Amino acid sequence: MPLIKVQTSVSRPQEEKINSLLKTLSAKLASHLGKSESYVMTIFESDTPMTFAGTFDPVCYIEVKSIGNMTPNQTKAMSQDFCSIINQELGVPQNRIYIEFTDAKGYLWGWNGSTF
């Protein structure tokens, strides 16, 4: 059930660029967590009014959620990877990207009429 949600103040890119970004993030998240991509969900929201450090310069907030326990090494590697990807694809400086990592308990995540 890994999830990666990207919210950014950047204007909506072309559909092909969004699709490519989401596919890349999906594959990378599955790889980092050692989980099947068949359960990975990606979300992209652009044009979100946001500030960081008191300015409206391009900014991005990312949520990464997964059942299980992410290790410090995994979250550090994901932070490096995802910040680099967002910088390259959307032009958001890496120092204007926050990432929240959350471990979820299986019984608190529903899917297919049940829970994990």
C-alpha positions in Angstrom: 0.0 0.0 0.0 2.8 2.4 -0.4 1.6 5.9 -1.3 3.5 9.0 -2.5 1.6 12.3 -2.8 3.2 15.3 -4.3 1.7 18.8 -3.7 3.4 21.8 -5.3 2.9 25.4 -6.1 4.3 24.9 -9.6 1.8 25.3 -12.5 0.4 22.2 -13.9 2.9 20.7 -16.4 1.7 18.9 -19.6 -0.1 15.6 -19.0 2.7 13.5 -20.5 5.2 15.0 -18.0 2.8 14.4 -15.1 2.3 10.8 -16.2 6.0 10.2 -16.6 6.7 11.7 -13.1 4.1 9.5 -11.5 5.3 6.4 -13.2 8.9 7.2 -12.1 7.9 7.9 -8.5 5.8 4.7 -8.4 8.7 2.5 -9.5 11.2 4.2 -7.3 9.0 4.0 -4.2 8.4 0.3 -4.8 12.1 -0.3 -5.2 13.1 1.7 -2.1 10.7 -0.2 0.0 11.2 -3.6 -1.6 7.4 -3.9 -2.2 5.4 -4.8 -5.3 4.5 -1.8 -7.5 1.1 -3.4 -7.9 0.1 -1.8 -4.6 1.7 1.6 -5.0 -0.5 4.7 -5.4 0.8 8.1 -6.7 -0.9 11.5 -6.4 0.0 14.8 -8.0 -1.5 18.1 -7.1 -0.2 21.3 -8.8 -1.1 25.0 -8.5 -1.5 24.6 -4.7 -1.1 28.0 -2.9 1.9 27.5 -0.7 4.6 29.4 1.1 8.0 28.3 2.4 10.4 30.6 4.3 7.9 33.4 3.9 7.9 33.4 0.1 5.8 32.1 -2.7 8.8 30.8 -4.7 8.3 27.3 -6.1 7.8 24.8 -3.3 6.8 21.2 -2.9 5.4 19.0 -0.1 5.6 15.2 -0.4 3.9 12.5 1.7 5.3 9.0 1.7 3.2 6.4 3.6 3.8 2.6 3.9 2.8 -0.3 6.0 5.7 -1.5 8.0 8.8 0.2 9.3 10.8 2.5 7.2 14.5 2.6 8.3 16.5 5.8 8.6 18.7 4.6 5.7 15.5 4.1 3.5 14.1 7.5 4.3 17.4 9.2 3.7 17.8 7.5 0.3 14.2 8.3 -0.6 14.7 11.9 0.4 17.8 12.2 -1.8 16.1 10.4 -4.7 12.7 12.2 -4.6 14.1 15.7 -4.1 16.4 15.2 -7.1 13.5 14.0 -9.2 11.2 16.9 -8.2 14.0 19.3 -8.8 14.8 17.9 -12.3 11.2 17.5 -13.4 9.4 20.5 -11.8 12.3 22.9 -11.1 11.6 23.2 -7.4 14.9 23.7 -5.5 15.7 20.8 -3.2 15.9 23.1 -0.2 12.3 24.1 -0.8 11.0 20.5 -0.6 9.7 18.9 2.6 9.0 15.1 2.7 6.9 13.5 5.5 7.5 9.8 6.0 4.8 7.8 7.8 4.7 4.2 8.8 1.1 2.9 8.8 -0.3 0.0 10.7 -2.0 -2.5 8.4 -5.4 -2.4 10.3 -5.5 1.3 9.7 -5.3 1.1 5.9 -8.3 -0.2 4.0 -8.3 -1.8 0.6 -10.7 -4.0 -1.4 -13.3 -4.0 1.3 -10.9 -5.1 4.1 -7.7 -3.9 5.7 -4.1 -4.9 5.4 
